[in-house]
Amino acid sequence: MFWKKNSKKRKKITYSLSGVNISKVERALQEVRKDIESTHQAYVLPYWNGFSSILELDFKLFKNPLFLLSTDGVGTKLSLAVKYRKFSGIGFDLVAMNVNDILTSGGKPLAFLDYFGGSKIDPDVYKEILKSISLACKEANCSLVGGETAEMPGIYRGKEIDLVGFVLGIVEKDNLLPKKDKMKDGNILIGVTSSGFHSNGYSLIRYILRKKKISLKKDIDGHNLLEELLRPTKIYSPKILPLLERYRENILGIAHITGGGIVGNLPRIIPDNLTAIVESSWEIPWIFKFFIKKGNISIKEAFRVFNMGIGLILVVSDNEEKILEDLDSMGEKSYIIGSLKSGKGGVKIEWKRKDLEF
């Protein structure tokens, strides 16, 4: 019989031989369990090792709640973090890109989940990123309740990893933003500064780095370029949500300036009969000017790709000076960057500073 003729002992085939080490990932996850649990608020039921996460919300606290869902990733900024093994801020990018999105609806984040994929997951990298996500969730006042870890050789290559987040939020129906029906000619635009590129435009940035052979190991005019490029995305909700409570009648809309820049994102929250006029009332940070110059990028293209130093825009009907003062008292630099005018929709950039010209 066949089994008798081939009776020599053969090495047993295991999952780890295919490149997937379940035990290694499970041990790493257990080592950051306390970090994850530290984000849990009272509405999270302890259900570790379950197949789903469970929230128990007290709906008596709400009159007519709406649930908000969003998903986003870090994008190709992640490739720089992988190349230079700097992951401490990546979790903030992931959480911020999601909670900032539901903030545009006036929503408070409740629960966050992550997807972590790679060819062969390095436990140290895995733990550092999960700790970063946990810290970011604590800053956002949001519970990290679960996620998925996928080790998939053949799908991802080498040290490549992918990172995606999912957030659940809530808002009272009466407080849902934007309030397009209340927007009108003369409403003011307040821009809240970004911390840099946030998590958008990195395919173009990386192209310029390669094309112009720019080293990230050298400082540029006293600035560390790698540090600037990996600066975490701002999480706006801890400061903007209290502002919404104080100026509920005045803040009519919020735009998160992500991929597409001001030109691509601001029109999403204003009615078609109004045009947003954006004026040159803030100083564009040096990092944007550096890549605009090195890449020979037109200013029109730059405003279409990058946030240009403005990460969030508020549309307000009144009390703009008080809102600016409150933002300043919370450590957020902000500017009146323009207004809404009767028109045919869209954004018109009226940049008059001498450092940038169309």
N, C-alpha and C positions, 0 to 999 in steps of 0.2 A: 504493500500500500504506500501511497505517496508520503504519509507522515512518517513511516518507518525509514524510508530511503533518505529523508531529510531530517534525521533525528537530532542533529547538532543543535545546541541551544542558540536561539536567536535573541537579539536584543529587542525587548518589548518596545513597541512604538507608543510614545506618550504625547500629550498635547504640547508639552514644553519643547519636544523635538521639532515641532512645526513652527516654533517661535513664540508661542503663547504661554506665559508663566502665570497661572491664576494665583498661586500661593504668594508669589512675590508682590503682586498688586494688592492682594487682600491684607498682607502684613503692613504694607505702606499705608493703606487706608485706616487700619486700626490705630496706627501711630499718630494720625491727625484727627482722630475721632473727637477728642476733647475740643479741638479748635472749631470743628463743625458744630458740635453741640452748644458751644458758647454763643452761637448766633440765634439759637432757638428762643422764640418768645412763647408766651403762655398758651397761645392758640395752636402750637405744634404738639401733637401727641407723640410721646416716646414710642417709637415703633422700629427701632434699629433692626436691620436685616430683613425687613419686610420687602414686599415687591412694589410697594407704592408708599408715598408719604401721605399723612393724614392731618388735615387742619380742622380745628373746631372753632368756628367764628361765632361770636355773640352778635347776632343780627339785630338785637335790641338797641345796639349802638348806632344803627343806621335806619334811615327812613326808607330810602329806595336805592339800595346799593347796586352799582354796576361793576362787573369784574373786567379787568384789563389784562390782556396777555400779549407778550412780545418775546421775540427771539432775535439774537444777534451774536456775532462773533468778534474776535479780536482782529481778524483779517491778516494781511501779510506783514503787519507789524510784528507778528509772532515769529516770523522767520529771522528777524534781527535778534530777538530774544534768544532763539535757539542757537544761532550762530555764535553769539557772544556769551551764552549761558548766564543771562541776567533775567530772572523771572519774578523778582519780588514785587514788581508793579503790574504784572500782566493780569492778575486777578482783578485789580481795580479797573483796568480797561474793560474787561469782560462784564463786570457788574454794572459799571457806569453806562456802557452802551445800551444796556437793557433798561435800567431804572430811569435813565434820562429820557428814554423814549416814552414810557408810560407817564412820566411827569408832564409831558405835553398835553395829556388828557386831564391833568389835575390829580393824577392818581398817586396813592401811597403804595409802595411796594410791600408785599406780604411774604412771598416765598420765592426762592430762587433754586434752580437746578442747573447742573452743568453737564456738558459732554466733553470728555477728554479722550482723544483718539491718537494712536501712534503705531508705528511698526513694532518697536520694542521699547516698552515704557521703562524709563529710568526712575527707580523709586525715589531718588533724591529730588529730581526735577518734579515728579508727581506731587510729592509732599510739599515742596516749596510753593507750587502753584495753588494747591488746595488751601494752604495756609493764607496765601494772598487773597484768594476768593473769600475765605472766611472773614478776614480783616475788612475787606471791602463791604461785605454784607453787613457787618456790624456798623460800619460808618453810614451805610444806607438805611439802617434800622430795618433790615430785611433778613428773614430766616433762610439759611442754606439747608434745604430739607432733603436733598437727594441728588442723584446724577447717574451718569453712565460712563464707565471706563471701558474702552475698546482697544485691545491690542490686536492689530490686524496687519501682519506682514503680507506684503503683496499689494496692499491698498495704499499704505503709506511707505515711504522709502527712507532708509537710513535713520537719522535722528529727527525726522519730520514729526511734528505733532499738530493736532487740530484742537481748537478750543471754541466751544459754542455755549451760550447761556440761554436760559429761559426764565422769564419772570412772570409772576402772578401779582396783580395789584387790584386796588379797589378805589372807587370814588362814588360820592353821592351823585345821583342823576342830575340834580339841580346845579351841581358844581362842575359838571363836565365841560371841558374845554376842547376846542376853541368855541367862543361865542360869536360866530361870524355875523349873526343877525344884529349884533350890537356894535359892530365895528363901523366906523365912518371916517370921512375925510377929516384929517387933523389929529387922529389918534397917534400917540407917540411910540416910537420904537426904542426900547432900552436893550442894549447889548451887554451881556455879562461875559467877562473875559474867559478864554480857554486857558489851558495849561500848556498849550502847544498844538501839535497836529492832532492830538487825541488819538483816534484809531482809524483815520481815513487819509487816503492819498498816498499810502506807503508803496503801492506798486510804482507810481511815478517817482517817488523819492528814491526807491531802490534802483530804478532805471538810471536816474541822474548820478547816483553814487557809482554805479558800474561804468556808465558812459564817460564820466569825467574823472574816473579813478580817484575818488575822494576817500581818503583814509579816515576811519572813525577813531583811530588811536591817537590822533593829534588834536590839540585844542585849537579852536578858531576864535581869535579875538578874546581870549580868556574864557571861552565857553567850551565845555566838553560836548562834542557833537553827538556821541553815542548816548550820553546821559540825557541830552535834550530830546533825542528821538525816542527814547524809551520812557520819557516822563509820563506818568499815568494820566489817563483821562479823568477829568473832574467828575465827581459825583455831586450833582446839584440839589437833589431832593431834600437833604436835611436843612438847607437854608431857604429854598424856594417854597416848600410846603407851608412853613409858618407864615411866609410872606403872603401866600394865597389866602390864608385865614384872615389876615389883617386887611388885605386889599381885595377882597373877593369881588366887589362890584367894579373895581378898576382894572384888574388884570383880565383881559379878554382873550388872550391866546399866548401860547408858548411854542417856539420853534427850537428844536434841537438841531444844531448845525453840524451835520455829519457829511457823508459822501454826497457830493453835489454842491457843497458850500452854501453860502447865504442865498445865492441865486436859485439853487435847486430846492432848498428846504423851506424858506420863508413863505413862498406862494402856497404851500400846502395848508396853511392855517388862515389865509385871508380870502375874502370873497372876490369873485371875478371882476367886480366893478371898482375895485380899489387897486392901486399900484403902490408898492412899498418903495419909497425913495430913501436910499441909504447914502449918507454923507460921510465925508472924511473927518470924522470927529474923534478918532482914536489912533494911537500910534501902533502900526503893525509890528509885531515882535521881530527881532533880528533873524530868527530861524527861518521865517517865511521869506524874508528878503534875500537871505543867503541862497535858498534853493530856487527862488525866482530868477536870480541873477545867474547862478551856475547853470541852470537848466534852460536859460533863455526862454522863459515862460512868459507869455503875454499876461498882462494884469487881468484881462478879461477871463482868460483860462484859469488863472490862479484863483479868482473869486468863484469859479465854477467847480473847482476841485477841493480847495482847502477852506478851513473855517476862518483863516486870516486873523486869528486872535480873538474871535468872538464865538463862544461855544453854545450860547443860549440867547434867544431874543424874546423879549416880552412885548406884547402889544398892550398898551395901557391907555385908558380914557382920561385919567386924572391922577393927581397925587404923584406925578412922576418924580418930583424932587424929594418927597418923603421916601419913596421907594428906593431911590438912589442912596439916600442917607442910611436907610436900614441895611441895604446891601453892603455899604461901606463899613457899617458897624459890625457886620458879620464877617468881615475880611474878604468880601467879594468886590473887586474893582469892576465898575460898570459905567456905561456912558449912554447918553441920549445919542443914538446913531442915525436918526431920521424920523420919518413919519409916513402915514398913509395919505394918499391923495386920490381923488377921483380919477379913474383911468380904466384901462382894459386888462388889469391884472398884472402879475409878474413883479419883478424887481428891477429897479433902475439904480445902478451904482453911479453916484456923482462924486468921484474921487478927485480932490483938488490939491492934495499935498504934493509937493515937488518931488518927494522921494519915489512916488509911483505915478506913472502916466499911462493913459490908454493910447 
